[in-house]
Amino acid sequence: MGNYKIDLVFNAYNEIDSIEIDIKNILKIKETNHQINKIFVIEDGSTDGTSEKLKELSKVYEITLSQSESRRGYSKALLKGISMCEAEFVFFSDLGGKFNWDDINKLIKKIPANDLVIGKREDRNDQIYRRLLTFFYSKYILFFYGIKSGDPDSGFRIYRKELILEILKNELFNKHLLNSELTIKCISKNCAYVEVPIKYFKRKGSSRGLPLKTIPNVIISTIKNSFKIRRQING
């Protein structure tokens, strides 16, 4: 074990059905891994009681909250969470019962040797079209940018804080595929990175993923934005 520390940051929006069990399971990880420094929950304008529940939990458990009455969006939630962190490394993920939180330790084992550690979702049971999108999108990124990643848009990952803060100084383009844009920009800076297999579960209830009807427009905007991103990373 190294002497470095890592903060855990979680984005929460309308997670009333799973928020308490997620928090309890995450705290169990912290109890057994002393490299974990603090746990931050960035609550993003929930309307289902998640906000009130988190306030209750924060009185009992050692978590730090940042709450917003209105939606600020994924990128602003990420930026807020990272700005609150103190540790050299930052883990970031959504809540919602989609992950096995024990897999956080699998990623932590890959630092400090790597600046970016991506949890590659395997044995997925979500919609087949989403799995196909991941497959073809990874091929597109390899073709367009020359960057190899089996799951570039995975939202379960660790950044070296210094690296991601540098990336976030610049304009972001892909609203719907933000994680993949961050993957591209981090790797383009010749950072050391690795992908680690993790478990991934279909969210209970209605999916938060892209509706089928919006996918054509997202594909078109992503291709257009690819040229903007490539110009940006080429200076």
FIKOLZA-1660 file (N, C-alpha, C; in steps of 0.1 Angstrom, whole numbers, plus 5000, padded with zeros to 4 digits):
% residues 235
   i   px   py   pz ch aa at
   1 5008 4988 5000  A  M  N
   1 5000 5000 5000  A  M CA
   1 5009 5013 5000  A  M  C
   2 5005 5022 4992  A  G  N
   2 5012 5035 4991  A  G CA
   2 5007 5044 5002  A  G  C
   3 5013 5056 5003  A  N  N
   3 5009 5066 5013  A  N CA
   3 5000 5077 5006  A  N  C
   4 4996 5074 4994  A  Y  N
   4 4986 5084 4987  A  Y CA
   4 4972 5081 4992  A  Y  C
   5 4964 5091 4990  A  K  N
   5 4950 5090 4994  A  K CA
   5 4941 5092 4982  A  K  C
   6 4928 5088 4984  A  I  N
   6 4918 5089 4973  A  I CA
   6 4905 5094 4979  A  I  C
   7 4899 5103 4973  A  D  N
   7 4885 5107 4977  A  D CA
   7 4875 5101 4968  A  D  C
   8 4863 5097 4973  A  L  N
   8 4853 5091 4965  A  L CA
   8 4842 5101 4963  A  L  C
   9 4838 5104 4951  A  V  N
   9 4828 5113 4947  A  V CA
   9 4816 5106 4940  A  V  C
  10 4804 5109 4945  A  F  N
  10 4792 5102 4939  A  F CA
  10 4782 5112 4935  A  F  C
  11 4777 5110 4923  A  N  N
  11 4766 5119 4918  A  N CA
  11 4753 5112 4921  A  N  C
  12 4743 5120 4926  A  A  N
  12 4730 5114 4930  A  A CA
  12 4719 5123 4924  A  A  C
  13 4709 5116 4917  A  Y  N
  13 4697 5123 4913  A  Y CA
  13 4686 5113 4913  A  Y  C
  14 4676 5116 4921  A  N  N
  14 4664 5108 4922  A  N CA
  14 4667 5093 4925  A  N  C
  15 4674 5090 4936  A  E  N
  15 4679 5077 4939  A  E CA
  15 4673 5072 4952  A  E  C
  16 4660 5076 4955  A  I  N
  16 4655 5073 4968  A  I CA
  16 4654 5058 4971  A  I  C
  17 4652 5050 4961  A  D  N
  17 4650 5035 4963  A  D CA
  17 4663 5028 4967  A  D  C
  18 4675 5034 4963  A  S  N
  18 4687 5027 4965  A  S CA
  18 4698 5035 4973  A  S  C
  19 4695 5048 4976  A  I  N
  19 4705 5057 4982  A  I CA
  19 4711 5052 4995  A  I  C
  20 4702 5047 5004  A  E  N
  20 4707 5043 5017  A  E CA
  20 4716 5031 5017  A  E  C
  21 4711 5021 5009  A  I  N
  21 4720 5009 5009  A  I CA
  21 4733 5011 5001  A  I  C
  22 4732 5020 4991  A  D  N
  22 4745 5024 4984  A  D CA
  22 4755 5030 4994  A  D  C
  23 4750 5040 5002  A  I  N
  23 4758 5047 5011  A  I CA
  23 4764 5037 5022  A  I  C
  24 4756 5029 5027  A  K  N
  24 4761 5019 5037  A  K CA
  24 4772 5010 5031  A  K  C
  25 4770 5005 5019  A  N  N
  25 4779 4996 5013  A  N CA
  25 4792 5004 5009  A  N  C
  26 4791 5016 5005  A  I  N
  26 4803 5024 5002  A  I CA
  26 4811 5027 5015  A  I  C
  27 4804 5029 5026  A  L  N
  27 4811 5032 5039  A  L CA
  27 4818 5019 5044  A  L  C
  28 4813 5007 5041  A  K  N
  28 4820 4995 5044  A  K CA
  28 4833 4994 5037  A  K  C
  29 4834 4999 5025  A  I  N
  29 4846 4999 5017  A  I CA
  29 4857 5008 5024  A  I  C
  30 4852 5020 5028  A  K  N
  30 4861 5029 5035  A  K CA
  30 4866 5024 5048  A  K  C
  31 4858 5016 5055  A  E  N
  31 4863 5011 5068  A  E CA
  31 4874 5001 5066  A  E  C
  32 4875 4994 5055  A  T  N
  32 4886 4984 5053  A  T CA
  32 4897 4989 5044  A  T  C
  33 4896 5000 5038  A  N  N
  33 4906 5006 5029  A  N CA
  33 4910 5019 5034  A  N  C
  34 4922 5020 5041  A  H  N
  34 4926 5032 5048  A  H CA
  34 4932 5043 5038  A  H  C
  35 4933 5039 5026  A  Q  N
  35 4937 5049 5016  A  Q CA
  35 4926 5058 5012  A  Q  C
  36 4913 5054 5015  A  I  N
  36 4902 5063 5012  A  I CA
  36 4901 5074 5022  A  I  C
  37 4901 5086 5017  A  N  N
  37 4901 5098 5026  A  N CA
  37 4887 5102 5030  A  N  C
  38 4879 5108 5020  A  K  N
  38 4866 5113 5023  A  K CA
  38 4856 5108 5012  A  K  C
  39 4843 5108 5016  A  I  N
  39 4833 5105 5007  A  I CA
  39 4824 5117 5005  A  I  C
  40 4822 5121 4992  A  F  N
  40 4814 5132 4989  A  F CA
  40 4802 5128 4980  A  F  C
  41 4791 5133 4983  A  V  N
  41 4779 5130 4975  A  V CA
  41 4774 5143 4969  A  V  C
  42 4773 5144 4956  A  I  N
  42 4769 5156 4949  A  I CA
  42 4754 5154 4945  A  I  C
  43 4745 5159 4952  A  E  N
  43 4731 5157 4949  A  E CA
  43 4725 5168 4940  A  E  C
  44 4719 5164 4929  A  D  N
  44 4716 5172 4918  A  D CA
  44 4702 5176 4916  A  D  C
  45 4696 5182 4925  A  G  N
  45 4682 5187 4923  A  G CA
  45 4671 5176 4923  A  G  C
  46 4673 5166 4932  A  S  N
  46 4663 5155 4932  A  S CA
  46 4649 5160 4936  A  S  C
  47 4639 5153 4931  A  T  N
  47 4625 5156 4934  A  T CA
  47 4618 5145 4940  A  T  C
  48 4624 5134 4944  A  D  N
  48 4617 5122 4949  A  D CA
  48 4620 5119 4963  A  D  C
  49 4626 5128 4970  A  G  N
  49 4629 5126 4985  A  G CA
  49 4644 5122 4987  A  G  C
  50 4652 5121 4977  A  T  N
  50 4666 5118 4978  A  T CA
  50 4673 5129 4986  A  T  C
  51 4670 5141 4983  A  S  N
  51 4676 5152 4990  A  S CA
  51 4674 5152 5005  A  S  C
  52 4662 5150 5009  A  E  N
  52 4659 5149 5024  A  E CA
  52 4665 5137 5030  A  E  C
  53 4665 5126 5023  A  K  N
  53 4671 5113 5028  A  K CA
  53 4686 5115 5030  A  K  C
  54 4693 5122 5021  A  L  N
  54 4707 5124 5023  A  L CA
  54 4710 5133 5035  A  L  C
  55 4702 5142 5037  A  K  N
  55 4704 5151 5049  A  K CA
  55 4703 5143 5062  A  K  C
  56 4693 5133 5062  A  E  N
  56 4692 5124 5073  A  E CA
  56 4705 5116 5075  A  E  C
  57 4709 5110 5064  A  L  N
  57 4721 5101 5064  A  L CA
  57 4733 5108 5068  A  L  C
  58 4735 5121 5064  A  S  N
  58 4747 5128 5067  A  S CA
  58 4748 5131 5082  A  S  C
  59 4737 5130 5089  A  K  N
  59 4738 5132 5104  A  K CA
  59 4742 5119 5111  A  K  C
  60 4741 5108 5104  A  V  N
  60 4745 5095 5110  A  V CA
  60 4758 5090 5105  A  V  C
  61 4761 5092 5092  A  Y  N
  61 4773 5087 5086  A  Y CA
  61 4783 5098 5081  A  Y  C
  62 4795 5094 5080  A  E  N
  62 4806 5103 5077  A  E CA
  62 4806 5105 5061  A  E  C
  63 4797 5114 5057  A  I  N
  63 4797 5118 5043  A  I CA
  63 4796 5133 5042  A  I  C
  64 4801 5139 5031  A  T  N
  64 4801 5153 5029  A  T CA
  64 4791 5156 5017  A  T  C
  65 4781 5164 5019  A  L  N
  65 4771 5167 5009  A  L CA
  65 4773 5180 5002  A  L  C
  66 4770 5180 4989  A  S  N
  66 4768 5192 4982  A  S CA
  66 4755 5191 4975  A  S  C
  67 4745 5200 4978  A  Q  N
  67 4732 5198 4973  A  Q CA
  67 4727 5210 4965  A  Q  C
  68 4719 5208 4955  A  S  N
  68 4714 5219 4947  A  S CA
  68 4699 5217 4945  A  S  C
  69 4692 5228 4946  A  E  N
  69 4677 5228 4944  A  E CA
  69 4673 5225 4930  A  E  C
  70 4681 5229 4921  A  S  N
  70 4678 5227 4906  A  S CA
  70 4689 5219 4900  A  S  C
  71 4686 5213 4889  A  R  N
  71 4696 5204 4882  A  R CA
  71 4708 5212 4877  A  R  C
  72 4720 5208 4880  A  R  N
  72 4732 5215 4875  A  R CA
  72 4738 5207 4864  A  R  C
  73 4735 5194 4862  A  G  N
  73 4740 5186 4851  A  G CA
  73 4753 5178 4855  A  G  C
  74 4756 5168 4848  A  Y  N
  74 4766 5159 4851  A  Y CA
  74 4780 5166 4852  A  Y  C
  75 4783 5174 4842  A  S  N
  75 4796 5180 4841  A  S CA
  75 4798 5190 4853  A  S  C
  76 4788 5198 4856  A  K  N
  76 4790 5207 4868  A  K CA
  76 4790 5199 4881  A  K  C
  77 4783 5188 4882  A  A  N
  77 4784 5180 4894  A  A CA
  77 4798 5174 4895  A  A  C
  78 4803 5170 4884  A  L  N
  78 4817 5164 4885  A  L CA
  78 4827 5175 4889  A  L  C
  79 4826 5187 4883  A  L  N
  79 4835 5198 4886  A  L CA
  79 4834 5202 4901  A  L  C
  80 4821 5202 4906  A  K  N
  80 4819 5206 4920  A  K CA
  80 4825 5196 4929  A  K  C
  81 4823 5183 4926  A  G  N
  81 4828 5172 4934  A  G CA
  81 4843 5172 4935  A  G  C
  82 4850 5174 4923  A  I  N
  82 4864 5174 4923  A  I CA
  82 4870 5186 4930  A  I  C
  83 4863 5197 4929  A  S  N
  83 4868 5209 4935  A  S CA
  83 4868 5208 4951  A  S  C
  84 4859 5199 4956  A  M  N
  84 4858 5197 4970  A  M CA
  84 4869 5188 4975  A  M  C
  85 4875 5180 4967  A  C  N
  85 4884 5169 4971  A  C CA
  85 4897 5175 4975  A  C  C
  86 4904 5167 4984  A  E  N
  86 4917 5171 4990  A  E CA
  86 4927 5161 4986  A  E  C
  87 4924 5149 4982  A  A  N
  87 4933 5138 4979  A  A CA
  87 4939 5139 4965  A  A  C
  88 4950 5132 4963  A  E  N
  88 4957 5132 4951  A  E CA
  88 4949 5125 4940  A  E  C
  89 4941 5115 4943  A  F  N
  89 4933 5108 4934  A  F CA
  89 4918 5110 4937  A  F  C
  90 4910 5109 4927  A  V  N
  90 4895 5111 4928  A  V CA
  90 4888 5099 4921  A  V  C
  91 4880 5092 4928  A  F  N
  91 4871 5083 4922  A  F CA
  91 4857 5089 4920  A  F  C
  92 4851 5087 4908  A  F  N
  92 4838 5093 4905  A  F CA
  92 4829 5083 4899  A  F  C
  93 4816 5083 4904  A  S  N
  93 4806 5074 4898  A  S CA
  93 4792 5079 4902  A  S  C
  94 4782 5075 4894  A  D  N
  94 4768 5077 4897  A  D CA
  94 4765 5067 4908  A  D  C
  95 4754 5071 4916  A  L  N
  95 4748 5061 4925  A  L CA
  95 4736 5054 4917  A  L  C
  96 4728 5046 4923  A  G  N
  96 4717 5040 4916  A  G CA
  96 4717 5025 4916  A  G  C
  97 4726 5019 4924  A  G  N
  97 4725 5004 4924  A  G CA
  97 4730 4997 4912  A  G  C
  98 4738 5004 4904  A  K  N
  98 4743 4998 4891  A  K CA
  98 4756 4990 4892  A  K  C
  99 4763 4992 4904  A  F  N
  99 4777 4987 4905  A  F CA
  99 4778 4979 4917  A  F  C
 100 4788 4970 4917  A  N  N
 100 4793 4963 4929  A  N CA
 100 4804 4972 4935  A  N  C
 101 4801 4978 4946  A  W  N
 101 4810 4988 4952  A  W CA
 101 4823 4982 4956  A  W  C
 102 4824 4969 4958  A  D  N
 102 4837 4963 4961  A  D CA
 102 4847 4965 4950  A  D  C
 103 4842 4967 4938  A  D  N
 103 4851 4969 4926  A  D CA
 103 4859 4982 4927  A  D  C
 104 4855 4991 4936  A  I  N
 104 4863 5003 4939  A  I CA
 104 4877 4999 4943  A  I  C
 105 4878 4989 4951  A  N  N
 105 4892 4984 4955  A  N CA
 105 4900 4979 4944  A  N  C
 106 4893 4973 4934  A  K  N
 106 4901 4968 4922  A  K CA
 106 4907 4979 4914  A  K  C
 107 4900 4991 4914  A  L  N
 107 4905 5002 4907  A  L CA
 107 4917 5009 4915  A  L  C
 108 4915 5010 4928  A  I  N
 108 4924 5016 4937  A  I CA
 108 4938 5009 4936  A  I  C
 109 4938 4996 4934  A  K  N
 109 4950 4988 4933  A  K CA
 109 4959 4992 4921  A  K  C
 110 4953 4999 4911  A  K  N
 110 4960 5003 4899  A  K CA
 110 4966 5017 4900  A  K  C
 111 4964 5024 4911  A  I  N
 111 4971 5037 4914  A  I CA
 111 4981 5035 4925  A  I  C
 112 4992 5043 4925  A  P  N
 112 4994 5055 4917  A  P CA
 112 5001 5053 4904  A  P  C
 113 5003 5041 4899  A  A  N
 113 5010 5038 4887  A  A CA
 113 5003 5044 4875  A  A  C
 114 4989 5045 4876  A  N  N
 114 4981 5051 4865  A  N CA
 114 4974 5064 4869  A  N  C
 115 4973 5073 4859  A  D  N
 115 4967 5085 4861  A  D CA
 115 4952 5085 4859  A  D  C
 116 4948 5075 4851  A  L  N
 116 4933 5072 4848  A  L CA
 116 4931 5057 4849  A  L  C
 117 4921 5054 4857  A  V  N
 117 4917 5039 4858  A  V CA
 117 4902 5039 4855  A  V  C
 118 4899 5031 4844  A  I  N
 118 4885 5030 4840  A  I CA
 118 4879 5017 4843  A  I  C
 119 4867 5016 4849  A  G  N
 119 4861 5004 4852  A  G CA
 119 4853 4999 4839  A  G  C
 120 4858 4989 4833  A  K  N
 120 4852 4983 4821  A  K CA
 120 4841 4974 4824  A  K  C
 121 4829 4978 4820  A  R  N
 121 4817 4971 4824  A  R CA
 121 4816 4958 4817  A  R  C
 122 4815 4947 4824  A  E  N
 122 4814 4933 4818  A  E CA
 122 4802 4926 4823  A  E  C
 123 4798 4915 4816  A  D  N
 123 4786 4907 4820  A  D CA
 123 4774 4916 4821  A  D  C
 124 4773 4926 4812  A  R  N
 124 4762 4936 4813  A  R CA
 124 4748 4929 4810  A  R  C
 125 4738 4933 4817  A  N  N
 125 4725 4928 4815  A  N CA
 125 4715 4940 4811  A  N  C
 126 4721 4951 4807  A  D  N
 126 4713 4962 4803  A  D CA
 126 4709 4960 4788  A  D  C
 127 4702 4970 4782  A  Q  N
 127 4696 4968 4769  A  Q CA
 127 4707 4965 4759  A  Q  C
 128 4704 4956 4750  A  I  N
 128 4714 4951 4740  A  I CA
 128 4718 4963 4731  A  I  C
 129 4709 4972 4728  A  Y  N
 129 4714 4983 4720  A  Y CA
 129 4724 4992 4727  A  Y  C
 130 4723 4993 4740  A  R  N
 130 4733 5001 4747  A  R CA
 130 4747 4994 4747  A  R  C
 131 4747 4980 4748  A  R  N
 131 4759 4973 4747  A  R CA
 131 4765 4974 4733  A  R  C
 132 4757 4974 4723  A  L  N
 132 4762 4975 4709  A  L CA
 132 4767 4989 4707  A  L  C
 133 4761 5000 4712  A  L  N
 133 4766 5013 4711  A  L CA
 133 4780 5014 4717  A  L  C
 134 4782 5008 4729  A  T  N
 134 4795 5008 4735  A  T CA
 134 4806 5002 4726  A  T  C
 135 4802 4991 4720  A  F  N
 135 4811 4983 4712  A  F CA
 135 4815 4992 4699  A  F  C
 136 4805 4997 4692  A  F  N
 136 4808 5005 4680  A  F CA
 136 4815 5018 4683  A  F  C
 137 4811 5024 4694  A  Y  N
 137 4817 5037 4698  A  Y CA
 137 4832 5036 4701  A  Y  C
 138 4835 5025 4708  A  S  N
 138 4849 5022 4711  A  S CA
 138 4857 5021 4698  A  S  C
 139 4851 5014 4688  A  K  N
 139 4858 5013 4675  A  K CA
 139 4859 5026 4668  A  K  C
 140 4849 5035 4669  A  Y  N
 140 4850 5048 4663  A  Y CA
 140 4861 5056 4670  A  Y  C
 141 4862 5056 4683  A  I  N
 141 4873 5063 4690  A  I CA
 141 4886 5058 4686  A  I  C
 142 4888 5045 4684  A  L  N
 142 4901 5040 4679  A  L CA
 142 4904 5045 4665  A  L  C
 143 4894 5045 4656  A  F  N
 143 4896 5050 4642  A  F CA
 143 4898 5065 4642  A  F  C
 144 4891 5073 4649  A  F  N
 144 4891 5087 4648  A  F CA
 144 4903 5093 4655  A  F  C
 145 4905 5088 4667  A  Y  N
 145 4916 5094 4676  A  Y CA
 145 4928 5086 4678  A  Y  C
 146 4927 5073 4674  A  G  N
 146 4938 5064 4676  A  G CA
 146 4939 5060 4691  A  G  C
 147 4928 5061 4698  A  I  N
 147 4928 5057 4712  A  I CA
 147 4921 5044 4715  A  I  C
 148 4927 5035 4722  A  K  N
 148 4921 5022 4724  A  K CA
 148 4915 5022 4738  A  K  C
 149 4902 5019 4738  A  S  N
 149 4894 5018 4751  A  S CA
 149 4882 5009 4748  A  S  C
 150 4881 4999 4757  A  G  N
 150 4870 4989 4755  A  G CA
 150 4856 4995 4760  A  G  C
 151 4857 5005 4769  A  D  N
 151 4845 5011 4775  A  D CA
 151 4847 5026 4778  A  D  C
 152 4849 5034 4767  A  P  N
 152 4854 5048 4769  A  P CA
 152 4844 5056 4777  A  P  C
 153 4831 5053 4777  A  D  N
 153 4821 5062 4784  A  D CA
 153 4817 5056 4798  A  D  C
 154 4824 5046 4803  A  S  N
 154 4821 5041 4816  A  S CA
 154 4822 5052 4826  A  S  C
 155 4812 5053 4835  A  G  N
 155 4812 5063 4846  A  G CA
 155 4817 5059 4859  A  G  C
 156 4825 5048 4859  A  F  N
 156 4831 5042 4871  A  F CA
 156 4846 5043 4870  A  F  C
 157 4852 5053 4876  A  R  N
 157 4866 5056 4872  A  R CA
 157 4874 5064 4883  A  R  C
 158 4887 5064 4882  A  I  N
 158 4896 5072 4890  A  I CA
 158 4904 5081 4881  A  I  C
 159 4905 5093 4886  A  Y  N
 159 4914 5103 4879  A  Y CA
 159 4925 5107 4889  A  Y  C
 160 4937 5110 4884  A  R  N
 160 4946 5118 4892  A  R CA
 160 4941 5132 4892  A  R  C
 161 4939 5138 4904  A  K  N
 161 4932 5151 4905  A  K CA
 161 4938 5162 4896  A  K  C
 162 4951 5162 4896  A  E  N
 162 4959 5173 4889  A  E CA
 162 4955 5171 4874  A  E  C
 163 4954 5159 4869  A  L  N
 163 4951 5157 4855  A  L CA
 163 4937 5161 4851  A  L  C
 164 4927 5157 4859  A  I  N
 164 4913 5160 4855  A  I CA
 164 4910 5175 4857  A  I  C
 165 4917 5182 4866  A  L  N
 165 4915 5196 4868  A  L CA
 165 4920 5204 4856  A  L  C
 166 4931 5199 4850  A  E  N
 166 4937 5205 4838  A  E CA
 166 4928 5203 4826  A  E  C
 167 4922 5191 4825  A  I  N
 167 4912 5188 4814  A  I CA
 167 4900 5197 4815  A  I  C
 168 4895 5199 4827  A  L  N
 168 4882 5206 4829  A  L CA
 168 4884 5221 4828  A  L  C
 169 4896 5226 4826  A  K  N
 169 4898 5240 4823  A  K CA
 169 4893 5244 4810  A  K  C
 170 4892 5234 4801  A  N  N
 170 4888 5237 4787  A  N CA
 170 4874 5233 4784  A  N  C
 171 4868 5239 4773  A  E  N
 171 4854 5236 4770  A  E CA
 171 4851 5222 4768  A  E  C
 172 4840 5217 4772  A  L  N
 172 4835 5204 4770  A  L CA
 172 4824 5204 4760  A  L  C
 173 4824 5194 4751  A  F  N
 173 4814 5194 4740  A  F CA
 173 4804 5183 4740  A  F  C
 174 4807 5171 4745  A  N  N
 174 4797 5160 4744  A  N CA
 174 4789 5159 4757  A  N  C
 175 4778 5166 4757  A  K  N
 175 4769 5166 4768  A  K CA
 175 4764 5151 4772  A  K  C
 176 4761 5143 4762  A  H  N
 176 4755 5130 4764  A  H CA
 176 4766 5119 4766  A  H  C
 177 4778 5122 4762  A  L  N
 177 4789 5112 4763  A  L CA
 177 4802 5119 4769  A  L  C
 178 4799 5125 4780  A  L  N
 178 4810 5133 4786  A  L CA
 178 4821 5125 4791  A  L  C
 179 4819 5113 4797  A  N  N
 179 4830 5105 4802  A  N CA
 179 4839 5101 4791  A  N  C
 180 4834 5098 4779  A  S  N
 180 4843 5094 4768  A  S CA
 180 4851 5106 4763  A  S  C
 181 4845 5118 4764  A  E  N
 181 4853 5130 4760  A  E CA
 181 4865 5131 4770  A  E  C
 182 4862 5129 4783  A  L  N
 182 4873 5130 4793  A  L CA
 182 4883 5119 4791  A  L  C
 183 4879 5107 4787  A  T  N
 183 4888 5096 4784  A  T CA
 183 4897 5100 4773  A  T  C
 184 4892 5105 4762  A  I  N
 184 4899 5110 4750  A  I CA
 184 4910 5120 4754  A  I  C
 185 4905 5130 4762  A  K  N
 185 4914 5141 4765  A  K CA
 185 4925 5137 4775  A  K  C
 186 4922 5129 4784  A  C  N
 186 4932 5124 4794  A  C CA
 186 4943 5116 4786  A  C  C
 187 4938 5107 4778  A  I  N
 187 4948 5098 4771  A  I CA
 187 4956 5106 4761  A  I  C
 188 4950 5116 4755  A  S  N
 188 4957 5124 4746  A  S CA
 188 4969 5132 4752  A  S  C
 189 4968 5133 4765  A  K  N
 189 4979 5139 4773  A  K CA
 189 4990 5129 4777  A  K  C
 190 4989 5117 4770  A  N  N
 190 4999 5107 4773  A  N CA
 190 5000 5102 4787  A  N  C
 191 4988 5103 4794  A  C  N
 191 4988 5098 4808  A  C CA
 191 4988 5083 4808  A  C  C
 192 4993 5077 4819  A  A  N
 192 4992 5063 4821  A  A CA
 192 4978 5059 4824  A  A  C
 193 4973 5049 4817  A  Y  N
 193 4959 5045 4820  A  Y CA
 193 4957 5030 4819  A  Y  C
 194 4947 5025 4825  A  V  N
 194 4944 5010 4825  A  V CA
 194 4929 5009 4826  A  V  C
 195 4924 4998 4821  A  E  N
 195 4910 4994 4822  A  E CA
 195 4909 4982 4831  A  E  C
 196 4899 4982 4840  A  V  N
 196 4898 4971 4850  A  V CA
 196 4883 4965 4848  A  V  C
 197 4882 4952 4846  A  P  N
 197 4868 4946 4845  A  P CA
 197 4860 4948 4858  A  P  C
 198 4848 4953 4856  A  I  N
 198 4839 4955 4868  A  I CA
 198 4825 4949 4865  A  I  C
 199 4817 4946 4875  A  K  N
 199 4804 4942 4873  A  K CA
 199 4794 4954 4871  A  K  C
 200 4784 4952 4862  A  Y  N
 200 4775 4963 4860  A  Y CA
 200 4761 4957 4859  A  Y  C
 201 4751 4963 4866  A  F  N
 201 4738 4958 4867  A  F CA
 201 4728 4968 4860  A  F  C
 202 4718 4963 4855  A  K  N
 202 4707 4972 4849  A  K CA
 202 4700 4979 4861  A  K  C
 203 4698 4992 4859  A  R  N
 203 4692 5000 4870  A  R CA
 203 4677 4994 4872  A  R  C
 204 4673 4993 4884  A  K  N
 204 4659 4989 4887  A  K CA
 204 4650 5001 4883  A  K  C
 205 4639 4998 4878  A  G  N
 205 4629 5008 4874  A  G CA
 205 4633 5013 4860  A  G  C
 206 4629 5025 4856  A  S  N
 206 4631 5030 4843  A  S CA
 206 4645 5034 4841  A  S  C
 207 4650 5031 4828  A  S  N
 207 4664 5034 4825  A  S CA
 207 4666 5049 4824  A  S  C
 208 4679 5053 4828  A  R  N
 208 4683 5067 4826  A  R CA
 208 4691 5069 4814  A  R  C
 209 4693 5058 4806  A  G  N
 209 4702 5059 4795  A  G CA
 209 4695 5066 4783  A  G  C
 210 4702 5068 4772  A  L  N
 210 4696 5075 4761  A  L CA
 210 4684 5068 4755  A  L  C
 211 4673 5074 4754  A  P  N
 211 4661 5068 4747  A  P CA
 211 4665 5065 4732  A  P  C
 212 4659 5054 4727  A  L  N
 212 4662 5051 4713  A  L CA
 212 4660 5062 4703  A  L  C
 213 4649 5069 4705  A  K  N
 213 4646 5080 4696  A  K CA
 213 4656 5091 4695  A  K  C
 214 4664 5093 4706  A  T  N
 214 4674 5104 4706  A  T CA
 214 4687 5100 4700  A  T  C
 215 4689 5087 4699  A  I  N
 215 4703 5082 4695  A  I CA
 215 4707 5087 4682  A  I  C
 216 4699 5088 4671  A  P  N
 216 4704 5093 4658  A  P CA
 216 4710 5107 4660  A  P  C
 217 4703 5116 4667  A  N  N
 217 4707 5130 4669  A  N CA
 217 4720 5130 4677  A  N  C
 218 4721 5121 4687  A  V  N
 218 4733 5121 4696  A  V CA
 218 4745 5116 4687  A  V  C
 219 4743 5106 4679  A  I  N
 219 4754 5102 4670  A  I CA
 219 4759 5113 4661  A  I  C
 220 4749 5120 4655  A  I  N
 220 4753 5131 4646  A  I CA
 220 4761 5142 4653  A  I  C
 221 4756 5146 4665  A  S  N
 221 4763 5156 4673  A  S CA
 221 4777 5152 4678  A  S  C
 222 4778 5139 4681  A  T  N
 222 4790 5133 4686  A  T CA
 222 4801 5133 4675  A  T  C
 223 4797 5130 4662  A  I  N
 223 4806 5131 4651  A  I CA
 223 4810 5145 4648  A  I  C
 224 4801 5154 4649  A  K  N
 224 4805 5168 4647  A  K CA
 224 4814 5173 4658  A  K  C
 225 4811 5169 4670  A  N  N
 225 4820 5174 4681  A  N CA
 225 4833 5167 4681  A  N  C
 226 4835 5156 4674  A  S  N
 226 4847 5149 4673  A  S CA
 226 4858 5158 4667  A  S  C
 227 4854 5166 4657  A  F  N
 227 4863 5175 4651  A  F CA
 227 4868 5186 4660  A  F  C
 228 4858 5191 4668  A  K  N
 228 4861 5201 4678  A  K CA
 228 4871 5196 4688  A  K  C
 229 4868 5184 4693  A  I  N
 229 4877 5178 4703  A  I CA
 229 4891 5176 4698  A  I  C
 230 4892 5171 4686  A  R  N
 230 4905 5168 4680  A  R CA
 230 4913 5181 4678  A  R  C
 231 4906 5191 4673  A  R  N
 231 4913 5205 4672  A  R CA
 231 4918 5209 4686  A  R  C
 232 4909 5208 4696  A  Q  N
 232 4913 5212 4709  A  Q CA
 232 4925 5205 4714  A  Q  C
 233 4925 5192 4713  A  I  N
 233 4936 5184 4719  A  I CA
 233 4949 5186 4711  A  I  C
 234 4948 5190 4698  A  N  N
 234 4959 5192 4690  A  N CA
 234 4965 5206 4692  A  N  C
 235 4958 5214 4700  A  G  N
 235 4963 5227 4704  A  G CA
 235 4960 5238 4695  A  G  C
% end
